Amino acid sequence: MSRALLDPEAAAEFQRGWRVLFACFLGVGVGVSSLLFYTSGVFILPLNEAFGWSRSQVSAQNIVGVAILALLSPFVGMLIDRFGIRRIAFLSLIAFACGMAALSVTPGSLLAFYAITLVMAVMSCGSSPVTFTRAVNGWFDKARGLALGVALLGTGVAGILAPLMLTPFVEEFGWRAGYRVLALIIAASAAVVYLLIRDAPAAETAGAAAKTQNQGAGGVSFAEAARSRTFVLLALIFFLVACAVGGAIVHFIPMLRDAGMSPAEAGRYAAIIGVSIMAGRLATGYLIDRFFAPRVAALLFGLAAIGYCAFLIGGPSLALVAAVAIGFSMGAEVDLIGYLVARYFGLQSYGVVYGALYAIFLIGAGGSPFLMGWAFDAFGGYDSALMGSTAALIAAAALTFALPAFEGPERRASSDALKPAEGHAS
């Protein structure tokens, strides 16, 4: 990281923790919440041709995965808080690799396909952002937001590279070989993660590194966090945003097609969302290290609402504005959850607190495409769904102003204005 962009303490954190950050980037990219989702489309047609399963039947694999992650994320967080990051991450990735290998020998039974997916998701759910954001928060303080953004870029890179490279491979060698090569990639990545990741700075870097760790150490128990007004506000904010943005991403191409765009044009605009998600992660991380994070969140959610309004008013002519706004908003969410949990509640029970909020986020993001599809069927178009999503984003942005200031040594700024954080000049 350039020292022109980072103050000396933040630059020192990257110099000290880059190995852990790379392990988190890699783990997020090949983890179950990323790779299962981004590669499932590659196997839809091959499985349809092999067994006659419909597209909806094959794609229901994602519903199984999301449901398991939402259900088990708080428990994964509990295990991380108790047993540490390294073992949970490694064992979960190995289990994920074994699950992919098991899928490669799937018989012609849809029930067996779902059963393998379910067991795989249960055993590998420790390879989600719940695990890897905890490691980042333990190693970074001054540059915590940017580091979270870098780590979570793994999902975007996986989303681009996995379909690009796997699709022609499956076309040439078959879907069983496709699952096997994924198993090998995940297993190799698990070994790298095990070698590089650490729960906390080692004793030999105790000076500044220990200071970084201690700034986030301590905190409150999950019971205390869950009873707090701040936790309830965060849960509501991220549920509203997930509902508003998740469905729009899934239905964006149909929206553009209904508005008269060709498939190729609609695909290009959908790709812009993916690029914007990656840019949003980095931009959000950089900004929340310098400004009070809830105000940054309000700004991003407000921009997404403006993007929806632009599409409602201008249609395809303003689709670029909508695509960028949606992508930036979706790219900010998971970063913000990890950052705000660490700042408000500390690291004592980070895993279970983050896991609970991540589960709520997944429920909103998973149900949103269905709700948007229902609204289309009920009202004959997407306008009502977009208006509802706009209202949800505005409500989420407004709720961020009810969040309190960060307390103690981790305080970044007062909660009454968007201004440079204490000790972080713009």
Backbone torsions as a table, in degrees:
resi	resn	phi	psi	omega
1	MET	NA	136.3	-178.0
2	SER	-69.6	134.9	177.6
3	ARG	-70.2	-15.9	175.6
4	ALA	-68.5	-26.3	-178.8
5	LEU	-95.8	-20.0	-174.3
6	LEU	-123.8	146.0	173.6
7	ASP	-73.4	165.7	-173.6
8	PRO	-56.7	-39.6	-179.7
9	GLU	-65.8	-41.6	179.0
10	ALA	-66.0	-42.4	178.4
11	ALA	-62.4	-37.6	178.3
12	ALA	-64.9	-35.4	177.8
13	GLU	-63.4	-41.7	178.2
14	PHE	-67.2	-38.7	178.1
15	GLN	-64.0	-37.4	-177.9
16	ARG	-79.2	-35.9	-169.7
17	GLY	-112.5	16.0	-173.9
18	TRP	-65.5	-31.7	179.5
19	ARG	-65.6	-45.1	177.5
20	VAL	-63.2	-41.0	-179.9
21	LEU	-63.6	-41.3	177.4
22	PHE	-64.2	-41.2	177.6
23	ALA	-60.2	-40.1	179.3
24	CYS	-68.9	-42.0	175.9
25	PHE	-57.2	-46.4	-179.3
26	LEU	-67.9	-44.7	-178.9
27	GLY	-62.7	-41.8	177.2
28	VAL	-63.1	-41.3	-176.6
29	GLY	-65.7	-39.1	-177.8
30	VAL	-100.0	4.3	-179.0
31	GLY	-72.3	169.4	-173.4
32	VAL	-65.4	-33.4	-177.9
33	SER	-73.6	-14.7	-178.7
34	SER	-107.4	-61.3	-170.3
35	LEU	-68.2	-36.5	178.3
36	LEU	-62.0	-42.4	-178.2
37	PHE	-68.8	-47.0	-172.5
38	TYR	-77.8	-17.1	-179.9
39	THR	-103.0	-10.9	-175.1
40	SER	-60.9	-35.6	-179.9
41	GLY	-64.8	-27.5	179.7
42	VAL	-63.6	-30.3	-172.9
43	PHE	-96.9	-3.5	-175.4
44	ILE	-60.7	-55.5	-177.9
45	LEU	-67.9	-42.6	177.5
46	PRO	-59.5	-40.6	179.1
47	LEU	-71.5	-32.6	175.2
48	ASN	-63.7	-43.0	179.5
49	GLU	-70.4	-35.0	-176.7
50	ALA	-75.8	-41.1	-171.2
51	PHE	-123.7	-7.1	-178.5
52	GLY	79.1	12.3	177.9
53	TRP	-70.7	142.4	-179.9
54	SER	-74.4	165.7	179.4
55	ARG	-63.1	-40.2	179.5
56	SER	-66.6	-35.8	179.3
57	GLN	-65.8	-42.1	179.1
58	VAL	-70.0	-43.4	-177.5
59	SER	-69.9	-15.8	175.9
60	ALA	-63.8	-13.5	174.6
61	GLN	-55.5	-37.2	179.7
62	ASN	-66.1	-35.5	178.7
63	ILE	-63.5	-42.1	177.8
64	VAL	-60.0	-47.0	-178.7
65	GLY	-62.5	-46.4	-179.5
66	VAL	-64.6	-41.0	-180.0
67	ALA	-61.4	-43.5	179.3
68	ILE	-65.2	-44.3	179.4
69	LEU	-61.5	-43.2	179.0
70	ALA	-63.3	-40.1	-177.4
71	LEU	-71.2	-39.2	-170.3
72	LEU	-100.1	-9.4	-177.3
73	SER	-54.5	-44.3	177.9
74	PRO	-62.0	-35.7	-179.9
75	PHE	-71.9	-36.0	174.1
76	VAL	-60.8	-44.8	177.8
77	GLY	-58.4	-39.0	178.1
78	MET	-62.9	-42.3	179.1
79	LEU	-65.2	-39.5	178.6
80	ILE	-63.7	-44.8	179.6
81	ASP	-61.4	-29.0	-176.3
82	ARG	-92.6	-43.0	-171.8
83	PHE	-108.7	-7.4	178.7
84	GLY	94.8	167.8	-172.1
85	ILE	-81.4	-44.2	-167.8
86	ARG	-59.0	-50.8	-177.4
87	ARG	-65.6	-43.7	-178.4
88	ILE	-63.1	-45.6	-179.1
89	ALA	-62.2	-48.1	-176.9
90	PHE	-63.8	-50.0	-177.9
91	LEU	-64.0	-36.4	179.5
92	SER	-67.2	-41.6	178.7
93	LEU	-66.8	-39.5	176.4
94	ILE	-63.0	-42.1	177.4
95	ALA	-62.1	-38.1	178.5
96	PHE	-64.7	-42.3	177.5
97	ALA	-61.8	-42.2	177.8
98	CYS	-64.3	-36.1	178.1
99	GLY	-65.3	-41.9	176.9
100	MET	-63.3	-40.0	177.4
101	ALA	-63.3	-38.4	178.1
102	ALA	-65.8	-36.9	177.6
103	LEU	-63.8	-28.2	-179.6
104	SER	-68.0	-17.1	177.9
105	VAL	-112.2	21.3	179.1
106	THR	-56.1	128.5	173.7
107	PRO	-77.5	-178.2	-178.6
108	GLY	-80.0	41.2	-179.1
109	SER	-119.0	117.7	179.2
110	LEU	-63.4	-36.9	178.5
111	LEU	-61.7	-41.0	177.8
112	ALA	-65.0	-38.8	177.6
113	PHE	-59.6	-46.1	178.3
114	TYR	-67.3	-38.7	-178.1
115	ALA	-64.4	-43.1	177.9
116	ILE	-62.6	-43.0	179.1
117	THR	-61.2	-43.1	-178.9
118	LEU	-62.5	-49.7	180.0
119	VAL	-62.3	-42.4	178.8
120	MET	-60.1	-45.2	-179.0
121	ALA	-64.3	-40.3	179.1
122	VAL	-62.9	-47.9	-174.4
123	MET	-74.8	-22.4	-174.9
124	SER	-109.7	8.9	-174.0
125	CYS	-67.9	-10.8	174.0
126	GLY	-77.5	0.9	176.6
127	SER	-98.8	22.0	179.8
128	SER	-93.4	174.9	178.0
129	PRO	-59.4	-20.3	177.0
130	VAL	-53.2	-43.9	-177.7
131	THR	-73.3	-50.6	-169.0
132	PHE	-77.5	-30.1	175.3
133	THR	-68.7	-28.6	176.2
134	ARG	-64.0	-41.1	178.1
135	ALA	-63.5	-43.9	-180.0
136	VAL	-61.9	-44.5	-179.8
137	ASN	-64.0	-29.5	178.3
138	GLY	-73.3	-25.3	-176.0
139	TRP	-102.0	-20.4	-173.9
140	PHE	-124.4	140.2	175.8
141	ASP	-129.2	-63.3	-179.5
142	LYS	-63.0	-35.5	-179.5
143	ALA	-110.7	28.7	-173.9
144	ARG	-61.3	-45.6	-177.8
145	GLY	-62.0	-47.3	-179.4
146	LEU	-65.6	-39.4	179.1
147	ALA	-63.2	-41.0	176.1
148	LEU	-61.6	-40.8	178.5
149	GLY	-62.3	-41.8	179.1
150	VAL	-64.4	-46.4	-179.1
151	ALA	-60.1	-43.9	-176.0
152	LEU	-78.6	-5.3	171.0
153	LEU	-63.3	-18.6	179.2
154	GLY	-55.4	-35.6	179.2
155	THR	-66.7	-40.7	179.6
156	GLY	-66.9	-41.5	178.6
157	VAL	-64.0	-42.2	177.2
158	ALA	-62.6	-39.4	-179.6
159	GLY	-64.5	-27.7	178.9
160	ILE	-88.3	-49.1	-172.3
161	LEU	-77.2	-38.8	-173.9
162	ALA	-60.7	-53.1	178.2
163	PRO	-65.1	-36.3	-177.0
164	LEU	-62.4	-42.5	-175.8
165	MET	-90.4	-33.2	-174.2
166	LEU	-78.4	-34.1	-176.1
167	THR	-58.3	-52.1	178.3
168	PRO	-66.7	-30.4	178.3
169	PHE	-64.5	-45.8	179.0
170	VAL	-65.2	-37.7	178.4
171	GLU	-59.8	-38.1	-176.4
172	GLU	-87.1	-40.0	-171.8
173	PHE	-110.2	-8.6	177.3
174	GLY	99.1	160.5	-174.2
175	TRP	-70.2	-31.1	178.9
176	ARG	-64.8	-42.1	176.5
177	ALA	-64.5	-34.0	177.8
178	GLY	-61.1	-46.0	177.8
179	TYR	-65.0	-36.4	-179.3
180	ARG	-67.0	-41.4	-179.6
181	VAL	-68.5	-33.6	173.7
182	LEU	-63.0	-40.7	178.6
183	ALA	-60.6	-42.4	179.3
184	LEU	-65.7	-41.3	179.3
185	ILE	-63.3	-44.4	-179.3
186	ILE	-65.6	-42.6	179.9
187	ALA	-63.4	-43.1	178.0
188	ALA	-63.7	-40.5	178.2
189	SER	-65.2	-36.6	178.0
190	ALA	-59.9	-39.6	178.9
191	ALA	-64.9	-41.8	178.6
192	VAL	-64.6	-44.8	179.1
193	VAL	-59.2	-43.8	-178.7
194	TYR	-62.1	-39.1	-178.5
195	LEU	-71.2	-34.1	-170.5
196	LEU	-100.4	-30.6	-171.1
197	ILE	-79.9	144.6	175.5
198	ARG	-140.0	147.2	-179.7
199	ASP	-67.4	-37.2	-174.6
200	ALA	-151.6	160.4	176.9
201	PRO	-54.6	138.9	-176.8
202	ALA	-72.8	164.4	-175.3
203	ALA	-60.0	-32.9	-176.6
204	GLU	-70.6	-13.9	175.4
205	THR	-110.6	33.5	-169.6
206	ALA	-61.6	-30.6	-176.4
207	GLY	-52.0	-97.7	-178.8
208	ALA	-66.9	-34.0	-178.7
209	ALA	-64.8	-41.8	178.5
210	ALA	-63.7	-35.8	176.5
211	LYS	-60.8	-43.5	177.5
212	THR	-59.2	-46.4	-178.8
213	GLN	-64.1	-43.0	-175.1
214	ASN	-68.8	-27.1	180.0
215	GLN	-64.7	-26.5	178.5
216	GLY	-104.6	-6.1	-176.9
217	ALA	-72.6	170.5	-178.2
218	GLY	76.1	-143.1	-178.9
219	GLY	101.3	-157.1	-173.2
220	VAL	-117.4	163.3	175.8
221	SER	-75.6	166.4	178.6
222	PHE	-63.0	-39.1	179.6
223	ALA	-60.2	-43.0	178.2
224	GLU	-65.8	-43.3	179.8
225	ALA	-62.2	-47.0	-175.6
226	ALA	-64.6	-26.2	178.8
227	ARG	-83.5	-7.8	-173.9
228	SER	-82.5	152.4	176.2
229	ARG	-64.8	-34.2	179.9
230	THR	-62.6	-43.2	179.0
231	PHE	-61.4	-44.8	-179.6
232	VAL	-62.2	-41.8	178.7
233	LEU	-63.4	-44.6	179.8
234	LEU	-63.0	-41.8	178.9
235	ALA	-60.6	-44.3	-178.8
236	LEU	-67.8	-42.4	-179.4
237	ILE	-60.1	-50.5	-174.7
238	PHE	-75.5	-25.6	173.4
239	PHE	-67.5	-44.4	179.6
240	LEU	-62.3	-44.0	-178.1
241	VAL	-68.8	-39.7	177.8
242	ALA	-61.4	-42.4	177.5
243	CYS	-63.9	-37.4	-176.2
244	ALA	-74.4	-34.0	-170.9
245	VAL	-101.9	-37.1	-175.6
246	GLY	-57.4	-46.4	-179.6
247	GLY	-67.7	-35.4	-178.7
248	ALA	-65.0	-35.7	179.4
249	ILE	-65.6	-44.8	-179.1
250	VAL	-66.4	-39.0	-173.6
251	HIS	-97.2	6.8	-174.5
252	PHE	-64.0	-44.5	179.3
253	ILE	-63.5	-46.8	175.2
254	PRO	-58.2	-36.5	176.8
255	MET	-59.6	-47.1	-178.6
256	LEU	-67.9	-37.8	178.0
257	ARG	-64.7	-42.1	177.8
258	ASP	-63.0	-29.1	-179.4
259	ALA	-83.2	-0.5	174.2
260	GLY	107.0	3.6	179.3
261	MET	-77.4	151.6	174.3
262	SER	-74.4	160.7	177.2
263	PRO	-56.5	-40.0	-178.9
264	ALA	-65.1	-44.2	178.8
265	GLU	-63.1	-44.9	-180.0
266	ALA	-61.5	-39.6	178.4
267	GLY	-63.5	-38.2	179.0
268	ARG	-64.9	-41.3	178.6
269	TYR	-68.1	-35.7	176.9
270	ALA	-64.8	-36.0	177.7
271	ALA	-64.4	-32.2	177.9
272	ILE	-62.1	-35.0	176.7
273	ILE	-59.6	-45.2	-179.9
274	GLY	-60.3	-44.9	178.0
275	VAL	-63.9	-38.9	-179.4
276	SER	-67.9	-33.2	176.2
277	ILE	-61.6	-44.7	179.5
278	MET	-65.3	-44.7	178.0
279	ALA	-63.4	-38.1	179.3
280	GLY	-62.9	-36.9	178.9
281	ARG	-62.5	-47.6	-178.6
282	LEU	-68.0	-45.1	-178.3
283	ALA	-64.0	-42.3	179.3
284	THR	-63.2	-46.5	179.3
285	GLY	-58.9	-43.4	180.0
286	TYR	-63.7	-41.8	-176.8
287	LEU	-70.9	-40.5	-176.0
288	ILE	-74.1	-13.4	171.0
289	ASP	-76.4	-14.9	-174.3
290	ARG	-118.1	-22.3	-179.7
291	PHE	-128.7	162.1	179.8
292	PHE	-61.8	117.2	-167.9
293	ALA	-55.9	-43.2	179.0
294	PRO	-59.8	-30.4	178.0
295	ARG	-72.6	-36.6	175.0
296	VAL	-61.8	-42.7	178.3
297	ALA	-60.1	-45.1	179.7
298	ALA	-59.5	-41.8	179.5
299	LEU	-62.3	-45.7	-178.4
300	LEU	-66.6	-42.4	179.1
301	PHE	-66.0	-36.9	177.3
302	GLY	-65.0	-39.2	177.5
303	LEU	-64.4	-38.9	177.4
304	ALA	-63.8	-40.1	177.3
305	ALA	-62.3	-40.2	177.1
306	ILE	-63.8	-38.4	177.7
307	GLY	-61.5	-42.9	177.3
308	TYR	-63.1	-44.0	179.3
309	CYS	-62.1	-39.2	178.8
310	ALA	-61.8	-41.2	179.9
311	PHE	-68.7	-38.7	177.9
312	LEU	-62.2	-38.2	-176.5
313	ILE	-83.8	-46.8	-171.8
314	GLY	-101.2	-12.5	179.2
315	GLY	63.8	-142.5	-175.9
316	PRO	-57.5	-28.8	-178.0
317	SER	-65.0	-22.9	178.6
318	LEU	-115.6	21.1	-179.6
319	ALA	-64.4	-32.2	178.7
320	LEU	-62.1	-42.4	178.1
321	VAL	-60.5	-44.6	-179.5
322	ALA	-64.4	-43.0	-178.2
323	ALA	-62.3	-45.4	180.0
324	VAL	-65.4	-43.1	-178.9
325	ALA	-64.6	-43.6	178.4
326	ILE	-63.0	-45.7	-179.0
327	GLY	-62.5	-45.0	179.9
328	PHE	-62.3	-40.7	-179.3
329	SER	-65.2	-46.3	-180.0
330	MET	-66.9	-34.4	178.7
331	GLY	-68.5	-20.8	-177.4
332	ALA	-85.9	-24.7	-165.8
333	GLU	-61.5	-57.2	-174.5
334	VAL	-66.0	-36.1	175.3
335	ASP	-58.2	-47.8	-176.5
336	LEU	-65.2	-38.7	179.2
337	ILE	-59.1	-50.1	-179.0
338	GLY	-62.5	-43.0	-178.6
339	TYR	-65.1	-47.7	-175.7
340	LEU	-70.0	-35.9	176.6
341	VAL	-61.0	-45.8	-179.8
342	ALA	-64.4	-40.9	-177.2
343	ARG	-71.9	-40.9	-176.2
344	TYR	-84.1	-35.1	-171.0
345	PHE	-118.3	-3.5	-179.9
346	GLY	74.3	-171.1	-174.7
347	LEU	-104.9	-3.5	-178.2
348	GLN	-54.8	-47.0	179.4
349	SER	-124.2	33.1	-175.4
350	TYR	-55.0	-45.7	-174.2
351	GLY	-56.7	-49.6	-175.5
352	VAL	-74.7	-34.9	178.0
353	VAL	-66.2	-48.6	177.6
354	TYR	-61.9	-42.5	-179.7
355	GLY	-58.6	-40.3	179.3
356	ALA	-65.5	-45.0	-179.9
357	LEU	-69.4	-36.3	177.3
358	TYR	-64.8	-37.5	177.1
359	ALA	-63.2	-42.4	178.7
360	ILE	-64.0	-41.2	176.5
361	PHE	-60.6	-44.0	-179.4
362	LEU	-64.4	-38.7	178.6
363	ILE	-61.5	-44.8	178.7
364	GLY	-65.0	-45.7	-179.0
365	ALA	-68.1	-34.8	-179.6
366	GLY	-74.0	-34.8	-179.2
367	GLY	-84.7	-20.5	-175.5
368	SER	-60.7	-44.5	178.8
369	PRO	-59.3	-37.5	177.6
370	PHE	-64.5	-44.8	-179.2
371	LEU	-62.6	-39.8	179.6
372	MET	-68.4	-38.6	176.0
373	GLY	-65.0	-39.6	177.2
374	TRP	-62.9	-42.6	179.6
375	ALA	-62.6	-37.9	177.5
376	PHE	-62.7	-46.1	-178.9
377	ASP	-65.9	-38.2	-175.3
378	ALA	-75.3	-35.5	-172.7
379	PHE	-115.1	2.2	175.1
380	GLY	74.3	22.5	179.1
381	GLY	173.8	177.8	-176.9
382	TYR	-95.7	-3.4	-174.0
383	ASP	-58.8	-44.9	-178.3
384	SER	-65.4	-37.9	178.2
385	ALA	-66.0	-40.4	178.8
386	LEU	-67.0	-37.9	177.4
387	MET	-66.5	-40.5	176.4
388	GLY	-64.2	-40.5	178.1
389	SER	-65.3	-39.3	177.2
390	THR	-61.4	-44.2	179.1
391	ALA	-62.5	-39.8	179.6
392	ALA	-64.2	-41.2	179.0
393	LEU	-66.0	-41.0	178.4
394	ILE	-64.7	-41.0	178.2
395	ALA	-63.5	-41.9	179.1
396	ALA	-63.8	-43.0	178.6
397	ALA	-61.8	-41.4	179.6
398	ALA	-64.6	-39.3	-178.9
399	LEU	-66.0	-26.3	178.8
400	THR	-62.6	-24.3	179.7
401	PHE	-75.0	-10.8	175.6
402	ALA	-90.6	-8.0	178.6
403	LEU	-72.4	141.9	-177.5
404	PRO	-77.5	169.5	173.9
405	ALA	-70.6	155.3	173.6
406	PHE	-69.7	142.4	-175.7
407	GLU	-102.0	163.5	169.7
408	GLY	63.2	-151.1	-174.8
409	PRO	-67.2	-14.8	-178.1
410	GLU	-92.3	0.6	-176.3
411	ARG	-60.7	132.8	-177.4
412	ARG	-104.6	-36.2	-177.0
413	ALA	-167.1	162.7	174.1
414	SER	-69.5	159.0	-174.2
415	SER	-92.3	9.6	-174.9
416	ASP	-104.3	1.9	178.9
417	ALA	-162.5	153.3	173.2
418	LEU	-84.2	107.2	-177.7
419	LYS	-149.2	164.6	-178.2
420	PRO	-55.6	139.4	-179.5
421	ALA	-71.9	153.2	178.6
422	GLU	-62.0	126.6	178.6
423	GLY	80.2	4.6	179.7
424	HIS	-132.7	92.4	177.7
425	ALA	-71.9	147.7	178.8
426	SER	-70.3	NA	NA
